Amino acid sequence: MAKLYVSYLQHRRPPESGVDICFVPSHEKALAWADRMSAENVAQIDLEKANITLTGSGVLRNFRVEELGPEKFVIFCEAQV
């Protein structure tokens, strides 16, 4: 299993069109949030309802928040790569 970190997240217009998301294998280039609650809201609301498929791993689920330091929280999930 490898951690995949969210590096880009953009809501489409209109909102019903979905969300564009990119992942990176390192937290160093991950998108960061200033507080845990904001990151958890994105992980639970935006990502868990999305249908994100990675070839060989199936649908990505169980997004979690990792604290990297003061006011630096990133979102990741684990996948077989």
N, C-alpha and C positions, 0 to 999 in steps of 0.2 A: 504494500500500500504506500502511496505517495500523497503528500499534502499538495493540494492545488489551491493557490491563493487568488482571490479576486483582484484583478489589476485594472479593470475598466468596467464601469456600470453606467449605462445611459438609458433612461426611459424614453421610449418612442412616443411620437405624437400621432394620433391620439393615444392616450394611455392604454386603451384596450389592445393596441398593436403589440405590446410586449416590452421586453427589456433586452438590450444588447449587453453581453457580458463576455469578458476575456479573462483568462486564467494564466498564472505564471507559477513555476515550481518553487519560487523563493519568496520569502516574506519581504526581502529587501526592496522588491519592485511592486509590492502589493499596494493597493489603494488603502488609505488609512482614514479612520474616523477619530474625532477628538474625544468621544466618550463611548463607553460600552453600550449604553442604551440605544444610541443611534445605530451602531453596528449591529446589535441584536435585532432591531426592528427591520433592517434591510435583510438580514439573514433569514428571519422568520417570515416576513411578509412578501418581499420581492423574490427571493431565491427559492424558498421551499415550494412556492406555487408554480414556479417556472418548470418547464419540461426541458431540462438540460441533459443532453445525451453525449457521452464520451465513448467512442468506439472501443469495444472490449470491456468497458466498465458498466455499461447500462446507464440508467438515469442517475445523475448526481443528486444526492440527498444529504441530510444531516449536516447542514452548514453550521459551523461553530465560530465563535469569536475568540481570538487570541490577543492577549495584551502584550505589546512589545515594549511599552514604556509609558511614562506619564503622557496622557492625552494622545496615545497612539494605539488604536485597536484595528485589527485586520480580520477579514473573514476568510475561512478556508473550509475545505471538505477533503475527505480522503477518498482516493480512487485507485483502482488498479491501472497502472500504466505500463 
